Amino acid sequence: MFYLAQDSMCEMLTNLDLIPLVAIIGGLLVVIIAIVFGTISGIVKTRAREETKREIAAYVAEGSIDADKAIAMLNSGGGKCDIKKSVS
């Protein structure tokens, strides 16, 4: 009886076409990995951008560079800086 169940199970597995199933699961796995790494990449870029802003703000606070130069440095990175020059 056990051999009969094993034989019918083997027949079922050989009758199934596993290639489409493996392709779908593999494709979904690739998509999930791409989404995760894309999210991690975005987080790392945002952290680096914010760290740069903090460092430049610290240089302005200690007087090493002036505010105009700092704004120019932040704007030169491609994105617009949200720091506005204060009127004094």
Secondary structure as UniProt FT lines:
FT   HELIX           2..15
FT   HELIX           18..62
FT   HELIX           67..75
FT   TURN            76..77
//
